[in-house]
Amino acid sequence: MKKFIIAFLILMLIIPSSLFAAKRFEGYESGNYKISIRIPFELPVAYYNQNGFDDPLSHWATWSELGYKNNLEFALEIDYEHFMTEKISIGGRLGYHFAYTRGDKIISRVPLLFNVGFYPYSTANIEVPVTLGVGLAYMSLRGYSMATMFLAAETGFSWYWSDNWGIGLRTGFHIVPEFKSGANANNSVTFFVPITAQLTFRR
């Protein structure tokens, strides 16, 4: 019993000292990484069609003319970043986006991006990143599917309540060009403004 009490007291001394000795987060270093679960709400703000619409001179449609139900696309994404320096990261993003047309047909999109991040401001609790992404998206609508480009530019902020866990908001532009082989007149570009909430683990 006496040995147990001594071992218990030693353990109680070691645990607090090891906690205080742990290195606090003081900024990113080469080798740090982040994993984020993201919930974007994509606002379809503009659409360009090379062929034009009813008026041959009109190539643009905006907000309420795009045919999205509630003018909204929903999404779920996972994002990974690996820091090369204290301010530069590279990584990737995989997501699933979906929306309904006003005729209740589902539009689905699966983007896969390569990202580069720049962190002009970061502290133990607050960070402000700028990220650029380029990749592909597999899109499906009414039995028709195709692969398109997917371009992203985002900024925002994150707040960390501990060294490892934080929440954030992001916004920017997502651009989806559609190039149709053999039908160049039907090439188009859709512009989205994302409003994204995310939960992040960093180490």
C-alpha positions in Angstrom: 0.0 0.0 0.0 2.8 2.3 0.9 4.5 1.7 -2.5 1.2 2.4 -4.3 0.8 5.8 -2.5 4.4 6.8 -3.3 3.9 5.8 -7.0 0.6 7.7 -7.1 2.2 10.9 -5.6 5.1 10.7 -8.1 2.6 10.3 -11.0 0.6 13.4 -9.8 3.8 15.4 -9.8 4.9 14.2 -13.3 1.6 14.7 -15.1 1.3 18.5 -14.4 4.9 19.2 -15.1 4.7 17.4 -18.4 1.6 19.5 -19.3 3.4 22.7 -18.5 6.5 21.6 -20.4 4.5 20.9 -23.6 5.4 23.3 -26.4 2.7 25.9 -26.9 1.6 26.8 -30.5 3.5 29.9 -31.5 3.1 29.9 -35.3 3.4 27.5 -38.2 6.6 25.7 -39.0 7.7 23.5 -41.8 6.0 20.1 -41.3 2.9 21.4 -39.5 -0.4 20.3 -41.1 -4.1 21.1 -40.9 -7.2 19.1 -41.6 -10.5 20.9 -42.0 -14.1 19.8 -42.4 -15.9 22.4 -44.5 -19.6 23.2 -45.0 -19.9 25.6 -47.9 -23.1 27.4 -49.1 -22.4 28.3 -52.7 -24.3 31.3 -54.2 -24.5 31.1 -58.0 -24.0 34.7 -58.9 -23.3 34.8 -62.7 -23.2 32.5 -65.8 -21.6 33.2 -69.1 -22.5 31.3 -72.2 -20.5 31.8 -75.4 -23.6 31.0 -77.6 -25.7 33.7 -75.9 -29.3 33.6 -74.9 -32.5 34.8 -76.6 -30.8 38.0 -77.5 -27.7 37.1 -79.5 -25.8 40.0 -77.8 -26.7 38.8 -74.3 -24.1 36.2 -73.1 -24.7 36.7 -69.3 -27.2 35.5 -66.8 -27.2 36.6 -63.2 -28.4 35.4 -59.8 -32.2 34.8 -60.2 -31.8 33.8 -63.9 -29.6 30.7 -63.3 -32.3 28.2 -62.6 -31.1 27.1 -59.1 -33.8 26.4 -56.6 -33.5 28.9 -53.8 -30.4 30.3 -55.6 -28.2 28.0 -53.5 -25.8 25.1 -53.8 -24.9 23.0 -50.7 -21.6 21.2 -50.1 -19.5 19.2 -47.8 -15.7 19.2 -48.2 -12.5 17.9 -46.5 -9.3 20.0 -46.8 -5.7 19.1 -46.1 -2.8 21.5 -45.8 0.9 20.8 -45.3 3.2 23.7 -44.4 6.3 24.2 -46.4 7.3 27.4 -44.5 5.8 29.4 -41.7 3.6 31.2 -44.2 3.2 28.9 -47.2 1.2 25.6 -47.4 0.2 23.2 -50.1 -2.5 20.7 -50.0 -5.7 19.4 -51.5 -9.5 19.5 -51.2 -12.2 16.9 -52.0 -15.9 17.7 -51.8 -19.4 16.9 -52.8 -21.7 19.7 -54.0 -25.3 19.5 -54.9 -28.2 21.7 -55.8 -31.7 21.4 -57.2 -33.0 23.1 -60.3 -36.4 24.8 -60.2 -37.8 21.7 -61.8 -36.5 19.6 -58.8 -33.7 18.0 -60.8 -30.5 17.4 -58.8 -27.2 18.9 -60.0 -24.2 17.1 -58.4 -20.5 18.1 -58.5 -17.4 16.4 -57.1 -14.4 18.8 -57.0 -10.9 17.7 -56.5 -8.4 20.6 -56.0 -4.7 21.3 -55.5 -4.4 24.3 -53.1 -1.7 26.8 -52.2 -2.1 28.8 -49.1 -0.5 32.0 -47.9 -0.8 33.2 -44.3 0.0 36.9 -44.0 -1.3 36.9 -40.4 -1.3 34.2 -37.8 -1.1 34.0 -34.0 -1.8 31.3 -31.5 -5.6 32.1 -31.7 -6.3 34.0 -34.9 -5.2 33.5 -38.5 -6.1 35.1 -41.9 -5.2 32.9 -44.9 -5.4 33.5 -48.7 -5.8 30.3 -50.7 -5.8 29.5 -54.4 -7.0 26.2 -55.8 -7.1 24.6 -59.2 -8.5 21.2 -60.2 -11.3 19.3 -61.8 -14.9 18.7 -60.9 -17.1 15.8 -62.1 -20.6 17.1 -62.7 -23.8 15.3 -63.3 -27.3 16.6 -64.3 -30.3 14.6 -65.6 -28.2 11.6 -66.6 -25.6 13.7 -68.4 -22.1 13.9 -66.9 -18.9 15.7 -67.7 -15.5 16.7 -66.2 -14.9 20.5 -65.9 -12.3 22.7 -64.5 -12.7 24.1 -61.0 -10.9 27.3 -59.8 -11.0 28.7 -56.3 -9.8 31.9 -54.6 -10.6 32.3 -50.9 -9.9 34.3 -47.8 -11.4 34.6 -44.3 -10.3 34.0 -40.7 -10.1 31.2 -38.1 -10.2 31.4 -34.3 -8.6 28.6 -32.3 -9.8 27.9 -28.7 -6.8 25.6 -28.2 -3.5 24.8 -29.8 -5.1 22.2 -32.0 -8.8 23.0 -32.6 -10.4 26.0 -34.3 -13.4 27.2 -36.3 -13.4 29.6 -39.3 -15.3 31.4 -42.0 -14.2 31.6 -45.7 -15.5 33.4 -48.7 -14.2 34.3 -52.2 -14.9 33.1 -55.7 -15.3 29.6 -57.2 -15.2 29.5 -61.0 -16.4 26.5 -63.1 -15.6 26.7 -66.8 -17.2 24.2 -69.1 -15.4 23.5 -72.4 -17.5 21.3 -74.8 -15.4 19.5 -77.4 -16.8 20.0 -80.9 -19.4 22.5 -79.6 -17.4 25.6 -78.8 -20.4 27.8 -79.1 -21.8 26.1 -76.0 -18.8 26.8 -73.8 -19.7 28.4 -70.5 -18.5 29.7 -67.2 -20.4 29.7 -63.9 -19.3 32.0 -61.0 -20.1 31.1 -57.4 -19.5 33.0 -54.1 -19.0 30.6 -51.3 -19.8 31.2 -47.6 -18.0 28.5 -45.8 -18.0 27.4 -42.1 -15.2 25.0 -41.1 -13.8 23.0 -38.2 -10.0 22.6 -38.2 -7.5 20.4 -36.4 -3.9 21.5 -36.7 -0.6 20.1 -35.5 
